[in-house]
Amino acid sequence: MAFSKSKQAILKQLFSFMILSFLSSGAMAQDPNDFHGLSRARFEATKISADEKDGALGDSAANSDRYDMLSYDLDLRIDPSDTSCVGSVVMVFSSVVSDLQEFVFDFDTGFPISQIMHHGSAVVFNQMTGDSVVVQLPVPLVMGQTDSLVVEYSGQPEEPSWERGLIFRTYSFGGYTAPLVANMSEPAYAKYWWPCKDRPDDKAFTAVSLTVPDTLIGVSNGTLVAEEIPEAGWKTFHWRESYPMPTYLVSVAISNYQLQSEECTTSGGSAVPLRHWVLPPDYDDALVDFAPVCEMMDFCEDKFSAYPFLGEKYGHAEFLWNGAMEHTTVTSIGRGSLTGAGTHDWLIVHELGHQWFGDSLTPRKWADIWLNEGFATYTEALWEEHKGGREAYLEYLDLSRSEAVWEFQGPVYDPVPVFPGRVIYDKGSWIVHMLRERLGDAVFFTLLEEWTGSGGRPGGTVITEEFIALAESVSGQELGNFFWPYLENTQLPRILFEYSISEGDAGTDTHLEVSLRQTQGQIFDNIFPISVTTGSGTEEFRVSLPGRSVQAEFELNAPIESVQLDPESSVLWNAAGSSGQFEGLSLAYPNPSRDHYVYLRYRLDDTANVVFRFFDARGREVARRNLGSISPEVGFNEYVWDEKDNRGALVSSGVYWATMEIDGKRSVLKISIVH
């Protein structure tokens, strides 16, 4: 999933819930800004009852691990005119215990079930508070025994929080208004519109039949196997996904779409039909924005492995959401991202990357969500390198580095909530980048191909420990002490770097002694490049720092002119002696901004000349604000951007980078604007 780029509604709901919980226990209500520092255990301890479930946390029904879900067959009749849904779901499962009689699944309490059938007979069930349903099977199942149920329900699904669940919207253009229905189920919001085992570790084969008004088109995952007219005024679209997938990737998209088609054959020989369902007013713009998709498919196959869903389509279905969602074989893409300017290829390649990282290789636990978002975000950087070379690649990574924001949002591994903000995307991508720099391209890309293709994992579920183990096997290095400190800690290593130059074998100033020391508490295992320039050119040396400190000596063949530690940012680190309160940008809000303003919070160590610059998705400067000499204020400083360009006109909706320059130092934040 890529969103532009905030979850304010969810966070507001969670903050309020936490404060009420703390108050009810007699504890002092804490500042919501401290929310991201909580561990998962402490966060869940604030819950009012153990039965509470929260889609933002990925909560699912207790005891749903007593069976293995084999397949779902959804039959949905959706009427946008009254936002109603009449549905039935055939659930086929097998027991993984010796005495399964209580079958527990997830479904919204506020969405009434009319009946549950077991081989033609109604069975007893309890639709409990906490969005769990308990079914009493007539006869206990033995281990490995397969059974099935049919759950029938109807009503008007409600969004559990803003733009989650099944979303009913309309859009207007040229004097007409049309409906648009779509879903956003990640991480655990599928249960608010269809009965399921709403957790990522149990993937199942899924078929979706959509009956909709005959002026509309219903789109879902996989292959369209049939269309029929069940009655006047209605049409049914039967879709079937031939690869197992988790509940959060099941897709529904319904509107008066127009279809764009392209037959894509990659250099590796994969034939992938490209199908894009777009709204009529955006048809021409979409032709421009989707033009590079076949090249992207070829690129991803070259970097990873064959398209994981061969024999099926890849494409997009437009919806009214601020970002995109990587539904298996048919990414949902927000209308604001189709501009006809070709500025959202980063978003398109991100979601395409998810077909490997997330859709094919699905996290077994939500703690491992960085395996989805970090690798998909790194796919963006690889695409920039493909287009513009290493300089463009490094610049793209530099723009995504925002340590103050990362610290605020918490750890990469097991974040609270599952989507705390950009840290799992951007810091996750940086961890992948550091791994590449450490291993070298040959080993790194062999690892990616092994992980996504020949390693036998496609279609399965994965955890971080498995990726680390494979990386160690492919590289021959022990990498746990490299990965886990970056994954579990919010701060970066602080390095004291010292060196001395003296007479060496080749004469004066040709001997170099270097010392590196970690001054923070947690030890990080890194290999640091050191660039040494002499009159004969520049050489790079690599110094391993697996412990607290290390010293190394080098002989050069000419007098040393300069020495630099990690000049291309191969490692995430900061110089020792810097405070925990990083100087520079720390927060942008509201984000997304919908009200023609965005606050930029920043910190200053001393009085400095401050310049703000704003860039669009193509890297073009749209606005510059020179604030002059600014003194630090207690806590933090703030600047309000009115979202106007250098000519005084409002900038268009989209993703922008705000950069703050302080006497030559730069910090960056991604912001999103919606008009």
N, C-alpha and C positions, 0 to 999 in steps of 0.2 A: 504494500500500500504506500502511496505517496500522497500526502495531503499538504495543502498550501496555507499554512504549515503548522496548525495549532489545533488543540482539542479543548478550547476554553469551556464549552458547555459541560463536557464530562468532568473537567477538573473542578469547575465551580460546584457541581453536584457532589463530587467526592470530598472537596474541602468542607462543604457544609455538613456532610455526613460525619466526617471525622470530628469536627468541632462539637457537634451534638453528642457524639459518643464520648468524647473526653469529658464534657460537662456532666453527662449522666453518671459517669463513674466518680465524679467529685474532683477530677483533675483539672488543671488550668487549661483552657483552650489555647492551642498553640497557633502561632502565625502560619497562615496557609503557605507562605513562601518556604516554610520548613518541610513541607509535605514531601518533596522529592528526596529528602535525606533519610526517610524512614526505610527500614528493612521491610521485606514482605511480612515477616512474622509479626513485627510490631504494628504494621498497618492492619493486618487481619485481626489483631488483638483488640482493635478499636471497634470492631463490628458489634452491632447491637445483639445479634444472636448468631449461633453457628450455622443456622439454616439460611441466613442471608446470602444471596448470590448477586454478583455484580458482573455485567458483561465486560466492563473495562478491566477487570482483574482476570478474566478468562475462567470464572467459576463455573463448575458443572455439577451435576447431581452426584451425591454420594452413592456409592455402590453401583454406579454405572460401569465400573471396571470388571463386573462379574460376567460379562458377555462380550463377544466380538461382533460388531456390526458388519454384516456382509453386503447388504444393498439397501437402498432407498428407492422407492418409486413414488414421486410426488405428482399429484393430479390437482391442479389449482385453477379455479375459476375466479378471475380478478376483474372487478368492475370499478374502474376509476371514478365513475359518476357518483358513487356513494362510498368509496374507499373500502369496499367489502372484499372479503376473501372466503371462498368456500373450498375446503381442501380435504384431501385424504392422502395418507402416506402409508404405503406398504413397507414395513420394516422386517427385514430378514436378518436373523442373527443366530449365533451359536454360543452355547454355554462354555465358559472357561473354568467352571467350578463343577463339583459333583452333585449339587443339589439346588439348582437355580429354580426358584419359584416366584420370588419377587423380582419383577422386571422393572427397572427404574430408568426413566429418561427425562429429558429437559423439555419444558414447554411453559409458556407464559400463563400464569394463573388467570390473568384477565381475558384470556382468549378461550372461550368455552369449548370443551370437547363434547360432541354429541354422543358418541359411542366408540368403543374399541372392540373390534371383532377378532376372534381367534378361530380360524377354520370354519367360518360361517356362524359362529355363536358369540353372542355378547359376553364379555368378561367383566369382572368387578375391577374398578380402578378408583384411585383417589388422586384428584388434582390438588396437590398440596400447596400451601403457602411456601414461598421460596422457589416457585417456578419449577417444581419437580412433580412428576407423575409416577405413581406406583401402581403396577398392574399385577394382579394375582393370577399366575398361570394355572390352568386346571390341574396339570400334573407336573411335578418337578422334572427338570431336565438334567440328564447326566452330562458329564464333561464331553464336549465335542458334538453334542446333539444340536441339530438345527431346528429352528422354529420360526414362526412369523406372526405378526399382528398387523391389523389395519386400523389406523387411527383416523377418525372422521371429526371434522371441526368446522366452525364457521364463525364469522364475526368481522369486526373492524380492527385490524391490528393497530396498536399504538406504538409510536416511536419511544423506546425506553429512555433515550436521551436524544438530543438534537441530532438528526440525520443518522440515526442508527435503526436497525431493523428493516422493515419494509416501508419504503418512503413514497408517499403519494404527493406528486407535485403537478403543476401545470406551467407551460411556458407560452408566451405570446409573441407573435410576429406578423407583421403585414396585415393586421386587422382580424386575425383568427387566433384562437386559443386552443391548445391541444394538451392532453394529459401526458404525463411521463411518470411511470412507476418503476422503481428500481430498489435494490437492497444494498445495505452495508452491514455485513455480519461479523466483521473481524473486530475483536477477537472472539467474543462469545455472545453474539446477538442474533444468531440464527434461530434460537429458541423462541424469539419473540414473533416469529411468523410461520414456523413449521416445527412439528414435533421431531426431535432428533436426539442423538447423543452428542451434545455440543462441546466437543473437545477435539484437539487436533491429532491426538495419538491413534485414533481409530478411523482410518480412511475406508471408504466404502464405494462400491459402484453405484452410480446415481442416474436416474432418469427423471426428467421434468417435463410434464405436459402442461401447457399454458393455454387456457381458454380465455379469450379476450374479445372485446368488441371488434367486429370485422373491419373497421377502419384502421385498426392498429396492428402492429407486428409484435409477437412475443419472442424474445431471444433468450437463450440459455447456453449452458456448457455443451461442448462436444459436437455431435452431428445431428442435423435436422433429419429425422428418419421418416416423418410423415406430416402432412397437413390435412385437416378435414374440417368440414362445416357441420357441427353437431346440431345446430338449429339456426333459424333465420336470425341474422344480425350478429352472429358469433363465429369465431374461428379458433381452432385448436392447433397448436404447434407442439409436436412431439420431439423432444430432444433427448439424446442419450450420450452420456459420457462413458467411454470405454476404458478409462483408466480410473483407479480408485482415487478419491479425493476427500478432504475433510469438509465438515459442514460449513465452515466459514467461507469456503470458496464456491459454494453453490450460488448461482447467479440467476436473477430475474431482471429483465429489462424490457419495458413495454412502452411503445409510443408509435407515432406515425412516421417510422423510420424510412429512410431511403438507403438502399444497399449499394456499397462500393465493393467491387470484386477485383482481385488480381491473383494470377497464378504465379507463385514464387517457387523457383527451383534454385537451391543453394549450390555453391561450388562443390559441396560434399555430396550432392545428388539427392538431397531431401526435397520432396515436393510438398509444399505447404500452401494450401489455399488461404489467401488473405481475404477476410470479410469484415467490413466496417459498416455498422449500422449508425447512421448519423441523422440528425434532424434536418429537415429540408432547408431551412435558412442557412445552415452551416455546411451545406454540401460542397460548395466550391472551396471554402477554406480548408475543409478536411482533406480534399484532394492534395493540397500542398503539404499539409502537416503529416499525412500518412505516406507521402511519396517515398521516404527512406526506409520504410518498414522492412522491405525485402532485403535491402543491404544490411539492415540491423540484424535480421535473422541469420544471414550468412556470417556476419561478424560474430554473433554469439555462438554459432555452431563451431566456428574456428577457435574461439577462446575456451569454450566449455566442451560440449559434446553435441550429438545430434538433438534436434528439437525433441523434447521429451514426450510430445503428444502426436507422434507421427501417425498419419492416417486420419487426422482431424484438422480442423481449421486453426488459424490464429487470427485474432482481430479485436475489434473494439465495439462497444455499444455506448453511445453518448448518454450521460445522465446529468442531473442538476446537482452537482456536488463540487466542492472546492478541492479538486485533486483527482486521484484515480485509484482504482482498486483492481488488483491482479487476478480477477476471477479466472479459473482454469479455462484456457483457450479463448476467452473473450473478456478482455480487460474492460471494465467500466471506466470511462474517461469523462471528466468534467467539461461542461460546455465552454467554460472560460479558457480552456486549454487549446481550443481549436480556433485559431486566429487568422490562419492563412499566411502568417509571417514566418513559419518554420522555426519559431522560438522555443518550442516545447519538446524538441527531440530528446532532451535530457529526461523528461517525464516518460516519453514513449519507450525509450530504451530501458529505463528503470523497470517499468512494468513488464516489458519483454524479458528482462533478466530474471524476474520473479518466476517465470515459467520453469526455470531450472531451480532457483533458490526460493523455495516456499511452496510452489505448486507441485513440482516433482519431488523435491526433497523438503518434506514438511517437518517443522519442529515437533518433536514428541511432547515437549513441555513448552509452555509459553515463556519460561525462563530463557529459552534459547532463541527468542525472536530475532536477535541480532544476526543469526544465520540467514534469516530472510532479508532484513532491511540493510544490514551492513554490506552484504554481497551485492544486492540490487543497486545500492548507492555506488558501490565501487564499479559496477557495470557502467554507470554514467561517466566515471573518470576514465575508464578504458575507452569508451566511445570518444571522449574528448581527445585522448591520445591518438586514436585512429584517425581523427579528422585533422588534428593540428600538431601532432608530435609530442615529444616529452615535455616541452615547455608548456604547452596547453594543458597537459595532464597535471603537472605540478601546480600550475596556477589554479586549476579547478579544485584540487585538494586544499590548497591554501585558502581559497574562499570559503571552504566548509569548516575550517578550524576555528572553533569558538570555545575555548576552555572554560570560561566563566559560566557559559550556558550549560556546558556539559556537567560541571560540578553541581549546578543548581538542579539539574534534572535527574541526577543520581547515576547508578552504575549501568554499564552496558548489559551485564548478565543479570537476569531475574529482576527487571525493572518493575517499579510500582508507580502507576498501573502498567499494564503490558506496553502501552504506548505513552511514555512520559514526555515525548518531544523529540528533538533532533538527535539526542545523544546516541540512540541505537542505530540511527542512520549514519551520521557523520563520523562519530568516533568509531563506530563499527567499521565503516569504510576505511578509516585510517589504520585500524588494526590489520586489515587485509593488505593495505599498502605497505605497512611495515614488514609484514610477513614476506611479501614479494621482494622487498629490498634486502631482506636478510637471506633469503634462499637463492635469489637470482632467478632470472626469467625462465630458464630451461626447467628447473626443478619446480618452480611455482606453477607454471602452466600445465606441467605434467600432473601436479597435484589437483588442479581444478578439473582436468579431464577425468582423472581417476575418481574424484569426488562425485562428479555429476553424471558420469557415463559408465566406464568399464568396471567401476568398483562394485556394481551390483546393487546400488542403493536406489536408483530411480524408481519412483512410485512409492517409496517407503517413508519412514519417519526417522529423524536423526536428532542427535544431541551434540552439544559442544565437545564433550569428551571424545566422541567418535571422530570428529574432524581433527582434533589435536592428535589423536592416535595415528590417523592416516598421514597427517603432515609429518609426524615423527618417522613413520615408516618410509615415506617417500624421500625425505631429506636426510635421514640418518642422524638427525639432531634431537636432543631432548628439548621440548618446546613448552612444557607445562609452565615453567617459571617465566617464560616470555608472555604467554597468553593471559594467565589468570590474574596477575596484578593489574593489567589494563582492563580486563573484563569486570573485575569486582571492586576496584578502587575508583574513587571520583577524582583524585588528584594524580598529577603526572610526576614522574621522577624529576628531582632537582639535582643537577649535575654541576659539581665544581671541577672546572677544566683548567689545568695549568700546564705550561710547557716551558722548556728552556732550550736554547740553541747554543752549541759550543763547537769547538774544533773537532773534526772527525777524520775519518780515513781519507777523505778527498780534500781535506784542508779546512780553512776557517769557515765557521758557520754551516758545516755540513752534517753535524750530529744533532739529532733531535731527541729529547726526552719529554714524554707526556705523562700526565697523571690525571685520572678521572676518578671522582669520588661521588657516591650517592649520599645526599644529606637528609633525605626524607626517611620516614620509619620503614615503610614497606620496601623490600628489595625487588627491583626489576631486573630481568635478565635481557640485556640488549647487546647488540654489536654496533659500535659507532664508527662511521667513516670519518677519517681525518684527511683533509685535503692540504697538501703541502706544495707550495709554488716555489720554484727555483728559476734561475736563469735558463735552465734547460726545458722548462715546461712545468706541468702540474702532475703530481702523483697522488694516488689515493691509497691510504692504508686503512685497515679495519682492525679495531681494537675491541675485544670482547670484554664486557663488564657484567659478569654473572653475579658478582657479590658486591660488597660495600665499596671496594676500591681496587684499582689496578694501575700499574706503571708499565710503560713500554718504551723502547728505544729504537731509533731508526737511523740508518746511514743514507745520506743523499749524495748524489754525484756532483752537486754544484751548491753554492751558497744559498741558504734558505731565505726567501723574501717574505713569505707569509704562511701562516698556519690557521686553518679553520676547522672547527668541529661541526660535522654534519651540515655542510653548506646547502644541501638540497632537501633537508628535512626528511631524512630516511627514518627518523625515530621521533616519537612524541616525547619531548622533554622540555624542561625550562632550566634556566641558569640558577644555580644555588644563590641564595640571598634574596630572591624575589619573595614578596609577601604572598600569603594565600589569597589576598584580594587583588586579583589581576587588574592592572590598569587597562582601561579600554571598555568596549561595549560589553554589557552583561545581559541585557534583556530588551526585547521589543514587544510592546503590547498596545492595543489588542492586535493579535496576530493569528488569524487573518484580520485585517483591518477593513471595516465596512463603512466607516463614518468619515472618511476623508481626512483622517489624521492617524498618526502612529507615534507613540512615545518611545524614545530611545534612551535607555538608562545606561549610564557609563560611570566609570571611576577614574579619578586623577590622583596621582601621587603628589604632584606639585603643579603650580601654575604653568600652563602650556598653551600653545597655539593649537586650536582645535578646528579641524576641517571635516565636514561630513560630505561624502559623495555617494550617489545612488546610481546603481547600474541595473539595466534590464537583463533578461535571460540570455541575450546575445553578447553581453559584456559591454554594451554601449552606455556611456555616462548620460543619464537623463537629468540629473540635478546635482548641483554643488552648493554647499552652504559653508562659508568661512566664518566661524564664530569669533575669530580673533583670539585674544588672550583670555583664558578662562581659569578661574581659581577653583580648587576642589571644595566641594561642600560636604557637610557632615553626612556620612552614609554613602551618598551617591549624587551625581548630577543627572539632569534630564534635559533632553532636547525634543521638541515636538515638530515633526515634519508634516507639513500640510499636504503632502502627496502631489505637489505641483512641480513641474519641470522647470528648466531654466528660463522658459518663456512665460511662465505663469499659468500654464494650462495643466489641468489634472492629468496625471499619467493614467494609462489604461489598466484594466484589471490584469493581474499576472503576478509572477514571482520576481522579486527584486533582491539585490544585495545592497545592504547599507554598510558602508565602510567608514570608519572613523580613523583619522590620521592625527597623531599627537607627536609633533616634532619629528616626523619621519617614521614613527612606528604606526602600524596599521592593525586594526581588529575588524572583524566582519561578522554580520548576522544576515541570515536569510529571512526575508519578510514576504508576506503575501498580501495583495490588495484586491479587494472585490468591490466592484461598484454595482 
